């Protein structure tokens, strides 16, 4: 016998309501993944490496909805900038560059990165532009070279602006004329797509917007129930980023030179030499990333040579003064970048120059004093000492008591026991003496 079961009407209605509720809540259960990359400070090879690593992680995740690059930079190296832009253009997910926080800027290289983004956003009170190319060492370029690099940069920014539907002329003038634009000017000129006060505000305003990526794909952003993943630098990148701070790199150089100077002038101290060597190696590691003027480094090394020469040659302070001047000039041009954030502050240079010169001259003075001091040990130390003849001393020999010790002694003429004698010199293991005052 076949059994047939009929559900009651109230049960069917309840099931329908449950299914409707599940369908209503299902979209809310699906989260949007947003990856956040933070670029702060000068753009260098470390920032480029950090961006490459971050984008590699984005490509490993097929469900990334948006990449947000928060930027606040005075500019940086052209090679690092182009590396970052290439990574952005190859991103499988839309990339939004957000000039943030309020008061931040996307100057020079940062302007290129912002213009290249799928979405360019700015916080209130920010600005971007001032993107004229300059020499990494701040050196003045001749007219031909300046025209060459400027035209190359203008062509590049026009290409980026055209592909993103931005105002090419405004972008080009930021490069050729070093113009900088406010938020309102960027919005009017389509250099920026929108303004937002925070990352949350930005995501809310982007929700539901259609984006055409550099690949030509049209994507509708669904940024409900967002999960934000902040990409962090590796410990190695954080370490390199720390020591490449121009002020710290300069300090490590000076500290290392002082340590080695102490080791050379006080042989056997060991600790100053070890600490100085490590500091110098860290400084040279930073110099591989920072734009170093090697003439400045040579001037600093010349200063050390002049300080050492002051010990060997009685220059009456002239060599030491010359060393201080060479040290100051070398410090000023050591990291000669057109970007203030990529070179040591003048106040630190003056402070360390005065301190370093003072320490070195003081140590040089003490070494010079010790070299002039009368020797009081060894053979030379016994010359001139006064003692007492304990036996009769003849050219053949005798015994004297000098400097708390018994010595065999000889004299050109006999000296009676009990006579005070003065040491003339040491001959082998015997002292040659004479009567005191004789």
C-alpha positions as CSV (number, residue, x, y, z in Angstrom):
1,X,0.0,0.0,0.0
2,X,1.4,3.4,-1.0
3,X,1.2,6.2,1.6
4,X,0.9,9.8,0.7
5,X,1.6,12.5,3.2
6,X,0.1,16.0,2.8
7,X,1.7,19.0,4.5
8,X,-0.6,21.4,6.2
9,X,-1.0,24.9,4.8
10,X,0.6,26.7,7.8
11,X,3.8,24.6,7.4
12,X,4.0,25.4,3.7
13,X,3.6,29.2,4.4
14,X,6.3,29.0,7.0
15,X,8.7,27.3,4.6
16,X,8.1,29.9,2.0
17,X,8.9,32.7,4.4
18,X,12.1,31.0,5.5
19,X,13.2,30.6,1.9
20,X,12.4,34.2,1.1
21,X,14.4,35.3,4.2
22,X,17.4,33.2,3.1
23,X,17.3,34.7,-0.4
24,X,17.1,38.1,1.1
25,X,20.0,37.6,3.4
26,X,22.2,35.7,1.0
27,X,23.7,38.8,-0.7
28,X,24.6,40.2,2.7
29,X,26.5,37.0,3.5
30,X,28.8,37.4,0.5
31,X,31.6,39.8,1.4
32,X,33.7,42.1,-0.9
33,X,37.4,41.8,-0.5
34,X,39.4,45.0,-0.7
35,X,43.2,45.0,-0.5
36,X,44.8,48.1,0.9
37,X,48.4,49.2,0.0
38,X,50.0,52.2,1.8
39,X,52.6,54.3,0.1
40,X,54.0,56.9,2.4
41,X,57.1,59.0,2.0
42,X,59.6,59.1,-0.9
43,X,59.1,56.5,-3.6
44,X,62.2,54.3,-3.9
45,X,63.1,50.7,-4.7
46,X,61.8,49.5,-1.4
47,X,58.3,50.9,-2.0
48,X,58.5,49.4,-5.5
49,X,59.4,46.0,-4.1
50,X,56.6,46.2,-1.5
51,X,54.1,47.0,-4.3
52,X,55.3,44.1,-6.4
53,X,54.9,41.7,-3.5
54,X,51.5,43.1,-2.6
55,X,50.2,42.8,-6.2
56,X,51.6,39.3,-6.4
57,X,49.3,38.4,-3.5
58,X,46.4,40.1,-5.2
59,X,46.9,37.9,-8.3
60,X,46.9,34.8,-6.1
61,X,43.4,35.7,-4.9
62,X,40.8,35.4,-7.8
63,X,38.0,37.0,-5.7
64,X,39.6,40.4,-5.0
65,X,37.0,43.1,-5.7
66,X,39.2,46.2,-5.4
67,X,42.8,47.3,-4.6
68,X,43.1,50.7,-2.8
69,X,46.5,52.4,-2.9
70,X,46.7,55.1,-0.2
71,X,49.4,57.5,-1.2
72,X,51.1,60.5,0.5
73,X,54.4,61.2,-1.2
74,X,56.7,64.1,-2.2
75,X,57.8,62.1,-5.2
76,X,60.8,59.8,-5.8
77,X,62.7,57.8,-8.3
78,X,61.5,57.4,-11.9
79,X,62.4,53.7,-12.1
80,X,60.5,52.9,-8.9
81,X,57.5,54.9,-10.1
82,X,57.3,53.1,-13.5
83,X,57.6,49.7,-11.7
84,X,54.6,50.5,-9.5
85,X,52.5,51.7,-12.5
86,X,53.3,48.5,-14.5
87,X,52.1,46.5,-11.5
88,X,48.9,48.5,-11.3
89,X,48.2,48.2,-15.0
90,X,48.6,44.4,-14.8
91,X,46.3,44.0,-11.8
92,X,43.4,41.6,-12.3
93,X,41.3,43.8,-10.0
94,X,40.4,47.5,-10.4
95,X,42.9,49.8,-8.7
96,X,41.9,52.9,-6.9
97,X,44.6,55.4,-5.8
98,X,43.5,57.5,-2.8
99,X,45.5,60.6,-1.9
100,X,45.0,60.4,1.8
101,X,44.9,61.5,4.7
102,X,43.8,65.1,4.6
103,X,46.8,67.4,4.0
104,X,48.6,64.6,2.0
105,X,49.9,65.1,-1.5
106,X,50.7,63.1,-4.6
107,X,53.6,65.1,-6.0
108,X,56.0,64.3,-8.8
109,X,56.1,60.5,-9.1
110,X,53.0,60.2,-7.0
111,X,51.1,62.3,-9.6
112,X,51.9,59.8,-12.3
113,X,50.8,56.9,-10.1
114,X,47.4,58.6,-9.3
115,X,46.7,59.5,-13.0
116,X,47.4,55.9,-14.0
117,X,44.8,54.4,-11.6
118,X,41.4,53.0,-12.7
119,X,40.0,55.3,-10.0
120,X,41.7,58.5,-8.7
121,X,40.3,59.8,-5.4
122,X,41.5,62.6,-3.1
123,X,40.7,63.5,0.5
124,X,39.7,67.1,1.2
125,X,42.7,69.4,1.7
126,X,45.1,67.3,-0.5
127,X,46.8,68.2,-3.7
128,X,48.8,66.6,-6.5
129,X,51.0,67.6,-9.4
130,X,54.4,69.4,-9.5
131,X,55.8,66.6,-11.5
132,X,58.6,68.1,-13.5
133,X,61.5,65.7,-13.8
134,X,64.8,66.6,-12.0
135,X,68.2,65.0,-11.6
136,X,68.2,62.4,-8.7
137,X,71.3,64.2,-7.3
138,X,69.8,67.7,-7.7
139,X,72.3,68.6,-10.4
140,X,71.3,71.1,-13.0
141,X,70.7,69.5,-16.4
142,X,71.8,71.2,-19.6
143,X,69.0,72.5,-22.0
144,X,69.2,69.5,-24.3
145,X,69.0,66.9,-21.5
146,X,66.3,68.8,-19.7
147,X,64.2,69.0,-22.9
148,X,64.8,65.3,-23.5
149,X,63.6,64.0,-20.1
150,X,60.8,66.5,-19.9
151,X,59.4,65.5,-23.3
152,X,59.6,61.9,-22.3
153,X,57.7,62.5,-19.1
154,X,55.1,64.6,-20.8
155,X,54.5,61.9,-23.4
156,X,54.2,59.3,-20.6
157,X,51.7,61.3,-18.6
158,X,49.6,62.1,-21.7
159,X,49.4,58.4,-22.5
160,X,48.3,57.5,-19.0
161,X,45.7,60.4,-18.9
162,X,44.3,59.5,-22.3
163,X,43.8,55.8,-21.4
164,X,42.0,56.8,-18.2
165,X,39.9,59.5,-19.8
166,X,41.5,62.4,-17.9
167,X,42.4,65.9,-19.0
168,X,45.7,65.4,-21.0
169,X,46.6,69.1,-21.1
170,X,46.2,69.6,-17.3
171,X,48.3,66.5,-16.7
172,X,51.0,67.6,-19.2
173,X,51.2,71.1,-17.6
174,X,51.8,69.5,-14.2
175,X,55.0,68.0,-15.8
176,X,56.1,70.8,-18.2
177,X,55.2,73.7,-15.9
178,X,55.4,72.1,-12.5
179,X,51.8,73.0,-11.8
180,X,50.0,71.5,-8.7
181,X,46.3,71.2,-8.4
182,X,43.8,71.3,-5.5
183,X,41.0,68.7,-5.1
184,X,38.4,71.0,-6.7
185,X,40.7,71.7,-9.7
186,X,41.4,68.0,-10.1
187,X,37.7,67.2,-10.0
188,X,36.8,69.9,-12.6
189,X,39.6,68.8,-14.9
190,X,38.8,65.1,-14.5
191,X,42.2,64.3,-13.1
192,X,40.4,62.9,-10.1
193,X,37.1,60.9,-10.1
194,X,35.8,61.7,-6.6
195,X,36.6,63.1,-3.2
196,X,36.3,61.1,0.0
197,X,37.0,61.8,3.6
198,X,38.1,58.3,4.6
199,X,38.6,54.8,3.2
200,X,35.1,53.8,4.4
201,X,33.6,56.9,2.7
202,X,35.5,56.0,-0.5
203,X,34.2,52.4,-0.6
204,X,30.7,53.6,0.1
205,X,30.8,56.1,-2.8
206,X,32.3,53.5,-5.2
207,X,29.7,50.9,-4.4
208,X,27.7,50.1,-7.6
209,X,30.0,52.1,-9.9
210,X,30.9,50.7,-13.2
211,X,34.7,50.7,-13.8
212,X,36.5,50.1,-17.1
213,X,39.9,48.7,-16.3
214,X,43.1,49.3,-18.4
215,X,42.5,45.8,-19.8
216,X,39.2,47.0,-21.2
217,X,37.1,44.9,-18.8
218,X,34.0,46.6,-17.4
219,X,33.5,45.8,-13.7
220,X,30.6,46.8,-11.5
221,X,31.8,47.3,-7.9
222,X,29.8,45.5,-5.3
223,X,31.3,46.8,-2.0
224,X,28.6,45.7,0.4
225,X,29.8,43.9,3.6
226,X,33.5,44.8,2.8
227,X,36.5,43.0,4.2
228,X,39.6,45.1,4.2
229,X,43.0,43.4,4.0
230,X,46.0,45.7,4.7
231,X,49.2,44.6,2.9
232,X,52.2,45.0,5.2
233,X,55.9,45.3,4.4
234,X,58.1,42.3,5.3
235,X,60.5,42.7,8.2
236,X,63.3,43.1,5.7
237,X,61.5,45.9,3.9
238,X,60.7,47.6,7.1
239,X,64.3,47.4,8.2
240,X,65.6,48.8,4.9
241,X,63.0,51.5,5.0
242,X,64.2,52.5,8.4
243,X,67.9,52.7,7.7
244,X,67.3,54.5,4.4
245,X,65.9,57.4,6.3
246,X,68.5,60.1,5.2
247,X,69.0,61.4,8.8
248,X,69.5,57.9,10.2
249,X,71.8,56.9,7.3
250,X,73.9,60.0,7.8
251,X,74.1,59.4,11.6
252,X,75.2,55.8,11.0
253,X,78.0,57.0,8.7
254,X,79.3,59.5,11.3
255,X,78.9,57.1,14.2
256,X,80.8,54.5,12.3
257,X,83.6,56.8,11.4
258,X,84.0,57.9,15.0
259,X,84.1,54.2,16.1
260,X,86.9,53.4,13.6
261,X,88.8,56.5,14.5
262,X,88.7,55.4,18.2
263,X,89.9,52.0,17.2
264,X,92.8,53.3,15.1
265,X,94.0,55.8,17.8
266,X,93.4,53.4,20.7
267,X,94.4,50.0,19.3
268,X,92.9,47.1,21.2
269,X,89.7,48.8,22.4
270,X,87.8,46.4,20.0
271,X,84.3,47.5,20.9
272,X,84.5,50.9,19.1
273,X,85.9,49.2,16.1
274,X,83.1,46.5,16.0
275,X,80.3,49.0,16.5
276,X,81.8,51.4,14.1
277,X,82.3,48.7,11.4
278,X,78.7,47.6,11.7
279,X,77.4,51.2,11.6
280,X,79.4,51.9,8.4
281,X,78.1,48.8,6.7
282,X,74.5,49.7,7.5
283,X,75.2,53.2,6.2
284,X,76.7,51.9,2.9
285,X,73.7,49.6,2.6
286,X,71.4,52.6,2.8
287,X,73.6,54.5,0.3
288,X,72.8,51.8,-2.3
289,X,69.2,53.0,-2.2
290,X,69.6,56.7,-1.5
291,X,70.9,59.0,-4.3
292,X,74.5,59.4,-3.0
293,X,76.9,62.0,-4.3
294,X,80.3,60.2,-4.1
295,X,82.2,63.5,-4.1
296,X,80.5,64.3,-0.8
297,X,81.6,60.8,0.6
298,X,85.2,61.4,-0.6
299,X,85.2,64.8,1.2
300,X,84.2,63.1,4.4
301,X,86.9,60.5,4.0
302,X,89.4,63.3,3.3
303,X,88.3,65.0,6.5
304,X,89.2,61.8,8.4
305,X,92.6,61.7,6.7
306,X,93.2,65.3,7.8
307,X,92.3,64.6,11.4
308,X,94.7,61.6,11.4
309,X,97.4,63.7,9.8
310,X,96.9,66.2,12.7
311,X,98.2,63.5,15.0
312,X,101.3,62.7,13.0
313,X,102.2,66.3,11.9
314,X,102.2,69.3,14.2
315,X,99.8,71.3,12.0
316,X,98.9,73.7,14.9
317,X,95.2,72.9,14.3
318,X,95.2,73.9,10.6
319,X,94.8,70.3,9.4
320,X,92.0,69.8,11.9
321,X,90.2,72.9,10.8
322,X,90.6,71.9,7.2
323,X,89.1,68.5,8.2
324,X,86.1,70.2,9.8
325,X,85.5,72.3,6.7
326,X,85.8,69.2,4.4
327,X,83.5,67.3,6.6
328,X,80.8,70.0,6.6
329,X,80.9,70.4,2.8
330,X,80.9,66.6,2.2
331,X,77.9,66.3,4.5
332,X,75.9,69.0,2.7
333,X,76.3,67.4,-0.7
334,X,76.4,63.7,0.4
335,X,72.7,63.1,-0.2
336,X,71.9,65.9,-2.6
337,X,68.4,65.1,-3.6
338,X,65.9,67.7,-4.9
339,X,63.3,66.2,-2.6
340,X,63.8,67.5,0.9
341,X,62.6,64.2,2.5
342,X,65.4,62.3,0.8
343,X,68.3,64.3,2.3
344,X,69.4,65.0,5.9
345,X,68.1,68.1,7.5
346,X,70.6,71.1,7.7
347,X,70.2,71.3,11.5
348,X,71.3,67.7,11.9
349,X,74.3,68.3,9.5
350,X,75.4,71.3,11.5
351,X,74.9,69.5,14.9
352,X,76.8,66.4,13.8
353,X,79.5,68.3,12.1
354,X,80.3,70.4,15.1
355,X,80.0,67.4,17.4
356,X,82.1,65.2,15.2
357,X,84.8,67.8,14.7
358,X,84.8,68.6,18.4
359,X,85.2,64.9,19.4
360,X,87.9,64.2,16.8
361,X,89.9,67.3,17.6
362,X,89.6,66.5,21.4
363,X,90.8,63.0,20.8
364,X,93.6,64.2,18.5
365,X,94.7,66.7,21.2
366,X,94.8,63.9,23.9
367,X,96.8,61.6,21.5
368,X,99.2,64.5,20.8
369,X,99.6,65.1,24.5
370,X,100.3,61.5,25.2
371,X,103.0,61.5,22.4
372,X,104.7,64.5,24.1
373,X,104.5,63.0,27.6
374,X,107.8,61.8,29.0
375,X,108.2,58.0,28.9
376,X,108.1,56.5,32.3
377,X,108.4,52.8,31.5
378,X,110.9,50.5,29.8
379,X,114.5,51.5,29.0
380,X,113.6,55.1,28.2
381,X,111.6,55.4,31.4
382,X,114.7,54.7,33.6
383,X,116.8,57.4,32.1
384,X,117.1,60.4,34.5
385,X,115.8,58.4,37.5
386,X,117.5,58.9,40.9
387,X,118.6,56.0,43.1
388,X,121.1,54.9,45.7
389,X,124.4,53.0,45.4
390,X,124.1,50.0,47.7
391,X,127.6,48.8,47.0
392,X,130.7,50.4,45.6
393,X,130.2,51.0,41.9
394,X,133.2,50.8,39.5
395,X,133.5,50.4,35.7
396,X,133.4,46.7,36.4
397,X,130.1,46.8,38.2
398,X,128.1,47.3,41.4
399,X,124.6,47.4,42.8
400,X,122.1,50.2,42.9
401,X,118.5,50.6,44.1
402,X,116.4,52.6,41.6
403,X,112.6,52.9,41.1
404,X,112.0,50.4,43.8
405,X,114.2,47.7,42.2
406,X,117.7,46.3,42.5
407,X,119.9,46.8,39.4
408,X,123.4,45.9,38.4
409,X,125.2,49.1,37.5
410,X,128.5,50.5,36.1
411,X,130.1,53.9,36.3
412,X,133.0,55.6,34.5
413,X,134.6,56.4,37.8
414,X,134.2,54.7,41.2
415,X,131.1,55.7,43.3
416,X,131.0,54.8,47.0
417,X,128.1,53.0,48.6
418,X,125.3,55.2,49.9
419,X,125.9,57.8,47.3
420,X,122.8,59.1,45.4
421,X,123.2,58.3,41.7
422,X,121.4,59.3,38.5
423,X,120.7,56.8,35.7
424,X,122.3,57.8,32.4
425,X,121.1,54.9,30.3
426,X,120.5,51.2,30.2
427,X,123.2,49.0,28.6
428,X,121.8,45.5,28.2
429,X,120.7,44.5,31.7
430,X,122.9,47.0,33.5
431,X,122.4,50.7,34.3
432,X,125.1,53.2,33.6
433,X,125.0,55.8,36.4
434,X,126.8,58.8,37.7
435,X,126.9,60.6,41.0
436,X,123.8,62.8,41.3
437,X,124.7,66.4,40.3
438,X,128.1,65.1,39.2
